[in-house]
Amino acid sequence: AKGITTGAARHQIKNDAQLTDAEEASLNAITANYRSGFAAIHKQISTLAARNARPLPATVRQQLATLTQQRDQLVADHIQQINTAFGPVRFQVLDAYVRKSILPKVQIAPIPKN
């Protein structure tokens, strides 16, 4: 989950989701890679939004749409990586934990539309 940086908090997820050590290591590696990609896309979105006057030109709106698609694909790719690393049964256990315990706390910032 974004914002969790302490070892204790990460181990809490491991314990609460009943992950093995290998699953925790895989999840941490995949999450680190995701965060890197997400940060790069977020920086591009923020830069585009900050450098352009409102209403946003059509070219900037298209760039934002492309970046949004890249972000969505990044999420899908990393979910698939976790699914592959865990296998379908263990992935469903993790997915149920995330949906119950983490997803309700997630806040999504909108991308500027105009």
C-alpha positions as CSV (number, residue, x, y, z in Angstrom):
1,A,0.0,0.0,0.0
2,K,1.3,3.4,-0.8
3,G,2.6,5.3,2.1
4,I,3.7,2.2,4.1
5,T,7.4,2.6,4.6
6,T,8.2,1.0,7.9
7,G,9.2,-2.6,8.3
8,A,6.7,-3.1,11.0
9,A,3.8,-2.0,8.9
10,R,4.9,-4.2,6.0
11,H,5.2,-7.2,8.3
12,Q,1.7,-6.4,9.6
13,I,0.5,-6.9,6.0
14,K,2.4,-10.1,5.8
15,N,0.9,-11.3,9.1
16,D,-2.7,-10.1,8.4
17,A,-2.7,-11.5,4.9
18,Q,-1.0,-14.7,6.1
19,L,1.8,-14.4,3.5
20,T,4.8,-16.7,3.5
21,D,8.3,-15.2,3.6
22,A,8.7,-15.9,-0.2
23,E,5.4,-14.2,-0.9
24,E,6.3,-11.2,1.1
25,A,9.6,-10.9,-0.7
26,S,7.9,-11.2,-4.1
27,L,5.3,-8.7,-3.1
28,N,7.9,-6.2,-1.9
29,A,10.0,-6.5,-5.1
30,I,6.9,-6.1,-7.3
31,T,5.7,-3.2,-5.2
32,A,9.0,-1.4,-5.4
33,N,9.1,-1.8,-9.2
34,Y,5.5,-0.5,-9.4
35,R,6.2,2.5,-7.2
36,S,9.1,3.5,-9.4
37,G,7.0,3.3,-12.6
38,F,4.1,5.1,-10.9
39,A,6.3,7.9,-9.6
40,A,7.6,8.5,-13.2
41,I,4.1,8.7,-14.7
42,H,2.8,10.8,-11.8
43,K,5.7,13.3,-12.3
44,Q,4.9,13.6,-16.0
45,I,1.2,14.2,-15.2
46,S,2.0,16.8,-12.6
47,T,4.4,18.6,-14.8
48,L,2.0,18.7,-17.7
49,A,-0.8,20.0,-15.5
50,A,1.3,22.6,-13.9
51,R,2.9,24.0,-17.0
52,N,-0.3,24.5,-19.0
53,A,-2.9,27.1,-18.6
54,R,-6.6,26.2,-18.3
55,P,-8.4,25.2,-20.3
56,L,-5.8,22.6,-21.2
57,P,-5.0,22.4,-25.0
58,A,-6.2,19.3,-26.8
59,T,-2.6,18.1,-27.2
60,V,-2.1,18.2,-23.5
61,R,-5.4,16.5,-22.8
62,Q,-4.3,13.7,-25.2
63,Q,-0.9,13.4,-23.4
64,L,-2.7,13.2,-20.1
65,A,-5.0,10.5,-21.5
66,T,-2.0,8.5,-22.8
67,L,-0.3,8.8,-19.4
68,T,-3.5,7.7,-17.7
69,Q,-3.6,4.6,-20.0
70,Q,0.0,3.9,-19.2
71,R,-0.7,4.2,-15.5
72,D,-3.7,1.8,-15.8
73,Q,-1.5,-0.7,-17.8
74,L,1.2,-0.4,-15.1
75,V,-1.3,-1.4,-12.5
76,A,-2.7,-4.3,-14.5
77,D,0.8,-5.5,-15.3
78,H,1.9,-5.5,-11.7
79,I,-1.3,-7.2,-10.5
80,Q,-0.6,-9.9,-13.1
81,Q,3.0,-10.2,-11.8
82,I,1.7,-10.7,-8.3
83,N,-0.8,-13.3,-9.6
84,T,1.9,-15.2,-11.4
85,A,4.3,-15.0,-8.3
86,F,1.6,-16.2,-5.9
87,G,-0.4,-18.6,-8.1
88,P,-4.2,-18.3,-8.4
89,V,-5.2,-19.7,-5.0
90,R,-2.8,-17.6,-2.9
91,F,-3.5,-14.6,-5.1
92,Q,-7.2,-14.8,-4.3
93,V,-6.3,-14.9,-0.6
94,L,-4.2,-11.7,-1.0
95,D,-6.9,-10.1,-3.2
96,A,-9.6,-10.7,-0.6
97,Y,-7.3,-9.2,2.1
98,V,-6.6,-6.1,0.0
99,R,-10.2,-5.6,-0.9
100,K,-11.3,-5.9,2.7
101,S,-8.5,-4.2,4.6
102,I,-6.7,-1.8,2.2
103,L,-8.9,-0.8,-0.6
104,P,-11.4,1.1,1.6
105,K,-8.6,3.3,2.8
106,V,-7.3,4.2,-0.7
107,Q,-7.9,7.7,-2.0
108,I,-7.4,8.4,-5.7
109,A,-6.6,11.9,-6.9
110,P,-8.3,12.9,-10.2
111,I,-6.2,13.9,-13.2
112,P,-7.1,17.5,-14.4
113,K,-9.6,17.3,-17.2
114,N,-9.5,20.9,-18.5
